[in-house]
Amino acid sequence: MVHQYQLNGYNIVLDTCSGSVHVVDDVAYDVIALFPGHSPEQIVAALLEKYAARPDVNEAELLACIEDVEALIQAGKLYTPDTFAEMAGTFKERSGDVVKALCLHVAHTCNLNCSYCFASQGKYHGDRALMPFEVGKQALDFLMEHSGSRTNLEVDFFGGEPLMNWDVVKQLVEYARSVEKERGKNFRFTLTTNGMLIDEDVIDFANREMSNVVLSLDGRKEIHDRLRVDYAGRGSYEQIVPKFRKLVEARGGKDYYMRGTFTHANPDFTEDVFHMADLGFTELSMEPVVCGPDDPAALTPSDLDVVKEQYEILAKEMLRRKKEGRPITFYHYMLDLREGPCIYKRISGCGSGTEYMAVTPWGDLYPCHQFVGEEQYKLGDVWNGVSNTALREEFRSCNAYARPECADCWAKLYCSGGCAANAYHASGSIRGIYEPGCELFRKRIECAIMMQAAELCGEEEN
């Protein structure tokens, strides 16, 4: 499968199954587009007519270009057949029941009252609760016991707002550190926080023990304070930005992400990305809101067109800033075309429900944080392990080839079939799709590939 597009002055041809990316001139771009189903004679005739005003485009040049395309096909770099479908159902089976990551919901409560919160202000449609140390300890033991021969284990402290249970977070980290060597494990911890309770102790401990910190900021003050408010309706921007700056500075400006959400109120989200960059934050992420279509925050069809244009604006501005020596990182544009994810990861996806699970304050296991509170998606608990094995097998079989809608999508080996939670909430099935999300994902990948093409072409010119 081949995908062709034009962006920022580049003609880009992506061969889906080989992963090859070609940056070509106008003539080669047209030759490749005509190649399936047309003979060399037909291609030459069509393009001689199209380029009649260009004396440099002649039969000999076109035939040479056709030979180059044929050579790329023979080399497995263009129009490569899809040989992965038969493997898709077996990849996750090979890993058995190994678990490598947990999302610990240490707090099902929050000190903010964000109306767009998918977690129902941290309650996950249930009761407010804080995870006791004993439950978290059992969760860490469960992870170590079910991680097989894996050494590196991931744990995200999540909520609600995890800093509302900060003492337990510290106790759990200390427990993990006390046993990881004897158990042959290495824990990597992440903290996701709205920042309201950050203080010197949080900064010191997080910067010592957390491999990554995710900080929630929606951008411009008027945008952030529109929805990220406390229970008295007061915005949180002025309280958290100085704390975020202090924490990031203490981390040396690395191993963190500013994570924002854009809604119907700001489809021009690049203004918020650039605002955060101008505040001194360089590691950035902005996610489209996840909510019902009737929610006032929901993106509309017309918003999607604006957002796609904004992704292009962002990519071009990032190239410009990097050239000026002011680079920023945007999470969704982090794409390694040379040594990126292996084919196992590309086909199998995120591992929710199999390699990765969420743990509630009561110790219940769910496929991921976005399924918590959906009782039919409860997998088991940290004491008895996975008891709903049928559900685990359903997630195990969910991959880029399990969704009929993905069959003809050029981006399927980049998204690995997409988010199961978004699919479920949009279609009622983890094997469905969330089409607006697919549309935006494809645009992001086009932009990310263009940026790499621009940088490589710039290196060759220099």
C-alpha positions as CSV (number, residue, x, y, z in Angstrom):
1,M,0.0,0.0,0.0
2,V,1.3,3.4,-1.0
3,H,0.3,6.8,0.5
4,Q,1.2,10.0,-1.4
5,Y,0.7,13.5,-0.1
6,Q,2.1,17.0,-0.5
7,L,3.0,19.2,2.4
8,N,5.2,22.2,3.0
9,G,6.6,22.0,-0.6
10,Y,7.5,18.3,-0.3
11,N,6.1,15.5,-2.4
12,I,6.1,12.5,-0.1
13,V,5.5,8.9,-0.9
14,L,5.1,6.4,2.0
15,D,5.3,2.7,1.4
16,T,3.2,1.4,4.2
17,C,4.5,-2.2,4.7
18,S,8.2,-1.5,4.2
19,G,8.1,1.8,6.1
20,S,10.1,3.4,3.3
21,V,9.7,7.2,2.8
22,H,10.5,8.8,-0.6
23,V,10.8,12.5,-1.2
24,V,10.5,13.0,-5.0
25,D,10.0,15.6,-7.6
26,D,6.7,16.4,-9.4
27,V,7.3,14.0,-12.3
28,A,8.3,11.0,-10.1
29,Y,5.3,11.7,-7.8
30,D,3.0,11.4,-10.8
31,V,4.7,8.4,-12.2
32,I,4.3,6.5,-8.9
33,A,0.7,7.5,-8.7
34,L,0.0,6.1,-12.2
35,F,2.1,3.0,-11.8
36,P,-0.6,0.5,-10.6
37,G,-2.7,-0.6,-13.5
38,H,-1.0,1.4,-16.2
39,S,1.7,0.3,-18.7
40,P,4.8,2.3,-19.2
41,E,3.4,3.5,-22.5
42,Q,0.3,4.7,-20.9
43,I,2.2,6.5,-18.1
44,V,4.5,8.2,-20.7
45,A,1.6,9.3,-22.8
46,A,-0.3,10.8,-19.9
47,L,2.6,12.7,-18.5
48,L,3.9,14.0,-21.8
49,E,0.5,15.6,-22.2
50,K,0.5,17.0,-18.6
51,Y,4.0,18.4,-18.9
52,A,3.8,19.5,-22.5
53,A,5.1,23.0,-21.5
54,R,8.2,21.5,-19.9
55,P,10.9,20.6,-22.4
56,D,12.9,18.8,-19.7
57,V,10.1,16.2,-19.4
58,N,10.6,13.9,-22.4
59,E,10.0,10.2,-23.2
60,A,13.6,9.2,-22.3
61,E,13.4,10.9,-18.8
62,L,10.0,9.4,-18.1
63,L,11.2,5.9,-19.1
64,A,14.2,6.3,-16.8
65,C,11.9,7.3,-14.0
66,I,9.8,4.3,-14.6
67,E,12.9,2.1,-14.4
68,D,13.7,3.7,-11.0
69,V,10.3,3.0,-9.7
70,E,10.5,-0.6,-10.9
71,A,13.9,-0.9,-9.1
72,L,12.4,0.3,-5.9
73,I,9.6,-2.2,-6.2
74,Q,12.1,-5.0,-6.7
75,A,14.1,-3.8,-3.7
76,G,11.0,-4.0,-1.5
77,K,10.7,-0.3,-1.0
78,L,7.6,0.5,-2.9
79,Y,4.3,-1.2,-3.4
80,T,5.5,-3.8,-0.9
81,P,2.9,-6.6,-0.2
82,D,1.5,-6.9,3.2
83,T,2.9,-10.0,4.8
84,F,2.0,-9.2,8.4
85,A,-1.7,-10.2,8.5
86,E,-1.0,-13.8,9.4
87,M,1.4,-12.8,12.2
88,A,-1.0,-10.4,13.9
89,G,-2.9,-13.0,15.9
90,T,0.3,-14.7,17.2
91,F,2.5,-11.9,18.4
92,K,0.8,-11.3,21.8
93,E,0.4,-15.0,22.3
94,R,4.2,-15.3,22.4
95,S,4.5,-13.0,25.4
96,G,2.1,-15.2,27.4
97,D,0.6,-13.5,30.5
98,V,3.5,-11.3,31.3
99,V,2.6,-7.9,32.7
100,K,5.2,-5.1,32.3
101,A,3.3,-1.9,33.4
102,L,0.7,-0.7,35.9
103,C,-1.3,2.5,36.2
104,L,-1.8,2.9,40.0
105,H,-4.9,5.0,40.7
106,V,-3.7,6.1,44.1
107,A,-6.4,8.8,44.3
108,H,-10.0,8.5,43.0
109,T,-10.6,12.1,44.0
110,C,-9.3,15.5,42.8
111,N,-8.9,19.1,44.0
112,L,-10.0,20.4,40.6
113,N,-13.4,20.2,39.0
114,C,-12.7,20.1,35.3
115,S,-15.9,19.6,33.4
116,Y,-14.3,17.7,30.5
117,C,-12.7,15.2,32.8
118,F,-13.1,11.6,31.4
119,A,-12.7,10.4,34.9
120,S,-15.7,12.3,36.3
121,Q,-13.5,14.6,38.4
122,G,-11.4,11.6,39.6
123,K,-14.3,9.5,40.9
124,Y,-14.6,7.3,37.7
125,H,-18.3,7.3,38.2
126,G,-18.0,5.7,41.6
127,D,-17.0,6.7,45.1
128,R,-14.1,9.0,46.1
129,A,-11.2,7.0,47.6
130,L,-7.5,7.0,48.3
131,M,-5.4,3.8,47.8
132,P,-4.1,2.4,51.1
133,F,-0.4,1.5,51.1
134,E,-1.3,-2.2,51.5
135,V,-3.2,-2.2,48.2
136,G,-0.4,-0.4,46.4
137,K,2.2,-2.8,47.8
138,Q,0.2,-5.8,46.7
139,A,-0.1,-4.2,43.2
140,L,3.7,-3.9,43.0
141,D,4.1,-7.5,44.2
142,F,1.5,-8.6,41.6
143,L,3.6,-6.8,38.9
144,M,6.8,-8.3,40.0
145,E,5.3,-11.8,40.2
146,H,3.7,-11.6,36.8
147,S,6.5,-9.8,34.9
148,G,8.3,-13.0,33.9
149,S,11.9,-12.5,32.9
150,R,11.4,-8.7,32.3
151,T,13.7,-6.5,34.2
152,N,12.3,-3.0,33.5
153,L,8.9,-2.4,34.9
154,E,6.8,0.8,34.5
155,V,4.5,2.3,37.1
156,D,2.4,5.5,36.7
157,F,1.0,7.2,39.7
158,F,-2.3,8.5,38.5
159,G,-5.7,9.8,39.6
160,G,-7.7,11.8,40.1
161,E,-4.9,13.8,41.6
162,P,-2.2,11.5,43.0
163,L,-0.6,14.3,45.1
164,M,-3.7,14.0,47.4
165,N,-2.2,10.7,48.5
166,W,1.4,11.7,48.3
167,D,2.6,10.0,51.5
168,V,1.4,6.6,50.1
169,V,3.1,7.4,46.7
170,K,6.4,7.9,48.6
171,Q,5.9,4.8,50.7
172,L,5.3,2.7,47.5
173,V,8.4,4.0,45.8
174,E,10.5,3.3,48.9
175,Y,9.1,-0.2,49.1
176,A,9.8,-0.9,45.4
177,R,13.4,0.4,45.8
178,S,13.9,-1.8,48.8
179,V,13.1,-5.0,47.0
180,E,13.8,-4.4,43.3
181,K,17.4,-5.6,43.4
182,E,16.7,-8.9,45.2
183,R,13.8,-9.5,42.8
184,G,15.9,-8.7,39.7
185,K,13.7,-5.8,38.7
186,N,14.2,-2.1,37.9
187,F,11.2,0.2,38.4
188,R,10.6,3.3,36.3
189,F,8.0,5.6,37.9
190,T,5.9,8.4,36.4
191,L,3.8,11.0,38.1
192,T,0.8,12.7,36.5
193,T,-0.3,15.8,38.3
194,N,-2.4,19.0,38.0
195,G,0.2,20.8,40.0
196,M,-2.0,22.3,42.7
197,L,-0.2,20.6,45.6
198,I,3.4,20.8,44.3
199,D,5.8,21.9,47.0
200,E,9.5,21.5,47.8
201,D,9.0,17.9,49.0
202,V,7.2,16.9,45.8
203,I,9.9,18.6,43.7
204,D,12.7,16.9,45.5
205,F,11.2,13.5,45.6
206,A,9.8,13.5,42.1
207,N,13.1,14.7,40.6
208,R,14.9,12.0,42.5
209,E,12.6,9.1,41.9
210,M,10.3,9.8,38.9
211,S,11.7,8.9,35.4
212,N,9.1,11.2,34.0
213,V,6.6,13.8,35.2
214,V,3.4,14.7,33.3
215,L,2.1,18.2,34.1
216,S,-1.4,19.3,33.2
217,L,-1.6,22.7,31.5
218,D,-4.0,23.6,28.8
219,G,-2.0,26.6,27.5
220,R,-3.1,30.3,27.5
221,K,-4.5,31.5,30.8
222,E,-8.0,32.2,29.4
223,I,-8.1,28.7,27.8
224,H,-6.7,26.9,30.9
225,D,-9.0,28.7,33.3
226,R,-12.1,28.1,31.2
227,L,-12.3,24.5,32.3
228,R,-9.5,23.7,34.7
229,V,-11.1,25.2,37.8
230,D,-11.5,24.3,41.5
231,Y,-14.8,23.6,43.2
232,A,-15.4,27.3,43.7
233,G,-15.1,27.9,40.0
234,R,-11.7,29.6,40.2
235,G,-9.1,29.0,37.5
236,S,-5.8,27.3,38.4
237,Y,-3.4,28.8,36.0
238,E,-1.8,31.4,38.3
239,Q,-1.3,28.8,41.0
240,I,0.3,26.0,39.0
241,V,2.5,27.8,36.4
242,P,5.1,29.0,38.9
243,K,5.2,25.6,40.5
244,F,5.6,23.9,37.1
245,R,8.5,26.2,36.2
246,K,10.2,25.5,39.5
247,L,9.9,21.7,39.1
248,V,11.0,21.7,35.5
249,E,14.0,23.9,36.3
250,A,15.0,21.6,39.1
251,R,14.8,18.6,36.7
252,G,17.2,20.3,34.4
253,G,14.5,20.9,31.8
254,K,14.2,17.2,30.8
255,D,12.2,14.1,31.5
256,Y,8.8,15.8,31.7
257,Y,5.8,16.6,29.6
258,M,3.4,19.5,29.7
259,R,0.2,17.7,28.8
260,G,-2.8,19.8,27.6
261,T,-6.2,19.1,26.3
262,F,-7.8,21.1,23.5
263,T,-11.6,21.4,23.1
264,H,-14.2,23.2,21.0
265,A,-13.1,26.4,22.8
266,N,-9.6,26.2,21.3
267,P,-9.2,24.2,18.1
268,D,-6.4,26.8,17.4
269,F,-4.4,24.8,20.0
270,T,-1.1,25.8,18.4
271,E,-1.5,29.1,20.2
272,D,-1.5,27.2,23.5
273,V,1.5,25.1,22.5
274,F,3.5,28.2,21.6
275,H,2.3,29.9,24.8
276,M,3.8,27.0,26.8
277,A,7.0,27.2,24.8
278,D,7.3,30.9,25.4
279,L,6.9,30.1,29.2
280,G,10.1,28.1,28.8
281,F,8.6,24.6,28.5
282,T,10.0,22.6,25.6
283,E,8.5,19.1,26.1
284,L,4.9,19.5,25.0
285,S,1.8,17.4,24.3
286,M,-1.7,18.6,23.4
287,E,-4.5,16.0,23.1
288,P,-8.0,16.3,21.6
289,V,-10.7,16.1,24.2
290,V,-12.4,12.7,24.8
291,C,-16.0,13.2,25.6
292,G,-19.5,12.6,24.3
293,P,-20.7,14.4,21.1
294,D,-23.3,16.4,23.1
295,D,-20.7,17.8,25.5
296,P,-20.1,21.5,25.0
297,A,-16.4,20.8,24.9
298,A,-16.6,18.2,22.1
299,L,-14.9,19.0,18.8
300,T,-17.3,19.5,15.9
301,P,-16.7,18.4,12.3
302,S,-15.7,22.0,11.4
303,D,-13.3,22.0,14.3
304,L,-11.5,19.0,12.9
305,D,-10.6,20.9,9.7
306,V,-9.2,23.7,11.8
307,V,-7.2,21.2,13.9
308,K,-5.7,19.6,10.9
309,E,-4.6,22.9,9.6
310,Q,-3.1,23.7,13.1
311,Y,-1.1,20.5,13.0
312,E,0.6,21.7,9.8
313,I,1.2,25.2,11.3
314,L,2.8,23.5,14.3
315,A,5.1,21.3,12.2
316,K,6.3,24.3,10.1
317,E,6.9,26.4,13.2
318,M,8.8,23.7,15.0
319,L,11.1,23.4,12.0
320,R,11.6,27.2,12.1
321,R,12.3,27.2,15.8
322,K,14.8,24.4,15.5
323,K,16.7,26.2,12.8
324,E,16.8,29.2,15.1
325,G,18.2,27.1,17.9
326,R,14.9,27.2,19.9
327,P,13.7,23.6,19.5
328,I,10.6,22.2,21.1
329,T,9.4,18.6,21.3
330,F,5.8,17.7,20.5
331,Y,4.9,14.2,21.7
332,H,2.8,13.3,18.7
333,Y,5.6,14.2,16.3
334,M,8.2,11.9,17.9
335,L,8.7,9.5,15.1
336,D,11.8,7.4,14.5
337,L,11.9,6.3,10.9
338,R,15.3,4.5,11.2
339,E,15.1,2.6,14.5
340,G,11.4,3.0,15.5
341,P,9.1,0.4,17.0
342,C,9.6,-3.2,15.9
343,I,6.9,-4.9,13.9
344,Y,5.6,-6.6,17.0
345,K,4.8,-3.2,18.6
346,R,3.4,-1.8,15.3
347,I,0.9,-4.7,15.0
348,S,0.1,-5.4,18.7
349,G,-0.4,-1.9,20.0
350,C,-0.3,-0.5,23.5
351,G,-0.8,-3.8,25.4
352,S,-3.8,-2.7,27.4
353,G,-5.5,-5.6,29.1
354,T,-2.5,-7.8,28.6
355,E,0.9,-6.2,29.3
356,Y,-0.5,-3.1,30.8
357,M,-3.3,-2.7,33.4
358,A,-4.8,-0.1,35.7
359,V,-5.3,-0.6,39.4
360,T,-8.1,1.1,41.4
361,P,-7.8,2.2,45.1
362,W,-9.5,-1.1,46.0
363,G,-7.1,-3.3,44.0
364,D,-9.3,-4.1,41.0
365,L,-7.6,-4.6,37.7
366,Y,-8.9,-2.9,34.5
367,P,-7.4,-2.9,30.9
368,C,-6.4,0.7,31.2
369,H,-7.3,3.9,33.1
370,Q,-10.0,4.8,30.5
371,F,-11.9,1.6,31.3
372,V,-11.9,2.0,35.1
373,G,-15.5,2.2,36.3
374,E,-16.9,0.1,33.4
375,E,-17.7,-3.0,35.5
376,Q,-17.9,-5.3,32.5
377,Y,-14.3,-4.6,31.8
378,K,-13.0,-5.6,35.3
379,L,-10.2,-8.2,34.8
380,G,-9.7,-9.3,38.3
381,D,-7.7,-7.9,41.3
382,V,-4.1,-7.7,42.5
383,W,-4.6,-10.5,45.0
384,N,-6.1,-13.2,42.8
385,G,-4.7,-11.9,39.4
386,V,-6.7,-12.0,36.2
387,S,-9.9,-14.0,36.7
388,N,-11.7,-12.7,33.6
389,T,-9.5,-14.5,31.2
390,A,-12.0,-14.3,28.3
391,L,-11.7,-10.5,28.5
392,R,-7.9,-10.7,28.5
393,E,-8.0,-12.9,25.4
394,E,-10.3,-10.4,23.7
395,F,-7.8,-7.6,24.3
396,R,-5.0,-10.0,23.2
397,S,-6.6,-10.5,19.9
398,C,-7.2,-6.8,19.3
399,N,-4.6,-5.4,16.9
400,A,-4.2,-3.5,13.7
401,Y,-5.6,-6.3,11.7
402,A,-8.6,-7.0,14.0
403,R,-10.6,-4.0,12.7
404,P,-12.1,-4.3,9.2
405,E,-12.0,-0.4,9.0
406,C,-8.2,-0.5,9.3
407,A,-7.7,-2.9,6.3
408,D,-7.1,-0.1,3.8
409,C,-5.7,2.5,6.1
410,W,-2.1,3.5,5.2
411,A,-1.4,4.5,8.9
412,K,-2.3,1.2,10.5
413,L,1.3,0.3,11.3
414,Y,1.8,3.6,13.0
415,C,-1.3,3.6,15.2
416,S,-1.4,-0.2,15.6
417,G,-5.1,-0.1,15.4
418,G,-5.7,2.8,17.6
419,C,-7.0,3.2,21.2
420,A,-9.3,0.4,22.4
421,A,-10.9,2.7,24.9
422,N,-11.7,5.4,22.3
423,A,-13.1,2.7,20.1
424,Y,-15.3,1.3,22.8
425,H,-16.7,4.7,23.8
426,A,-17.3,5.6,20.2
427,S,-18.7,2.3,18.9
428,G,-19.4,0.1,21.8
429,S,-16.7,-2.4,20.9
430,I,-12.9,-2.4,21.4
431,R,-12.7,-3.7,17.8
432,G,-14.4,-0.6,16.5
433,I,-12.8,2.7,15.6
434,Y,-13.1,6.3,16.6
435,E,-13.1,8.0,13.2
436,P,-12.4,11.6,14.3
437,G,-9.4,10.2,16.2
438,C,-8.2,8.3,13.2
439,E,-8.5,11.4,11.0
440,L,-6.4,13.5,13.3
441,F,-3.9,10.7,13.8
442,R,-3.3,10.4,10.1
443,K,-2.7,14.2,9.8
444,R,-0.2,14.0,12.7
445,I,1.8,11.2,11.1
446,E,1.9,13.1,7.8
447,C,3.3,16.2,9.6
448,A,5.8,14.1,11.6
449,I,7.1,12.4,8.4
450,M,7.3,15.8,6.6
451,M,9.4,17.2,9.4
452,Q,11.9,14.4,9.2
453,A,12.0,14.7,5.4
454,A,12.6,18.4,5.7
455,E,15.5,17.9,8.1
456,L,17.1,15.1,6.0
457,C,16.8,17.2,2.9
458,G,18.3,20.1,4.7
459,E,21.2,18.0,5.8
460,E,21.9,16.9,2.2
461,E,21.7,20.5,1.0
462,N,24.3,21.5,3.6
